[in-house]
Amino acid sequence: MAGKLYALLVGISDYRPDIGKLSGCVNDVNQFEKYLEDNFKKETRRILTLRDSEATYANIITSFRTHFKDVTKDDVVVFKYAGHGAQWKSAKAFYE
């Protein structure tokens, strides 16, 4: 790989009781982070991982803008999300 690896990993297992907690989402991103660390040289990888309370809507958007701002055409970008999902605009509770 000629460029750098930029990875933004988001895992959310801990939701409010009315939304429903998930098991394994944070573990999924932890395992993937370890895979990237084991397979890409430290000097060529840029990994940012947001877990549970760190993974707010605002933090995810900000992380896209800041973490990927120096990406070039030679780089590889990875975004991994593990958590609840929807195919339509979600309820306001998910943005809090």
N, C-alpha and C positions, 0 to 999 in steps of 0.2 A: 504494500500500500504506500503510495507516494506521499499522500497528505496525512492529515490528522483524523482521528475518530472523535466526533462530538456526539455524546449521548446524553439525553435527558430522560431519566427514568422516574416514573411516578407510580407509587403504590399506596392505595388507600384501603385498609381493612377496617378501620375504626370509624364507623358512622354513628350518628345518633340512633337511639333505639327505635324511633318511629320510621327511620329509613331502612335499618337493618344492617348489622355488621356482616362482614365477609371474613372468611378465614383463608389465609394463604396469599393475599395480594402483596403485602409487604415482603413476605418471604420470596415471592416470585421475582420482584425487582432486586432483592438482595442476592439471589442466586444468579440473576442475569448480570448484575454488577460484578460479581466475583468472576463469572465467565469472561467478561470483557477485560478485567484486570489480569486474569491469567493468560489471555491470548493476545493482548496488545501491549506494546512497550509503554512504560510510564510516560516517557517523553513525547509520545505520539497520541496519547489519549486525553480527552477532556470529558470527564463524567460528572454529571450533577444528578443527585438522587433526592427526590422529595418524598417523604414518607408521612402518612397519616396527617397530623395537624399542620405540617409544613406545606402540604399539597392543597392550598386554598386556590380558588379560581384566580385570584390576583397574582399569587406567587407563580402559578403555572404560566400565565400569560407573560409576566415579567421575565421569567426564566427563558421562555422562547426568545424574547427580544434580546436579552443580555448574553445568554450562554451561546447562542448561535450567531452573534453579530460579526464575528471574525471569520466565519466559514468561507472557504474559497472553493473553486470548481474542482480542486483536487482532493477535497476532504469528503469524508463519509459522515452522514448525519443519521442518528438513530433516535427515535422517540418510542418509548415503551410505556404503556399505561395499563395498570391492573387495578380494577375497581368497578363500581357500578357504571353502567352505560345506558344510553338511550338513543333512539333514532330520531327523536324529535326534541324540541326545546324542553328541558327538564324543569321541574318545579323549582321555585325560588330557593327552597331549602338546600338544594345542592350547591348553590352559589355562596352560601354564608360561611 
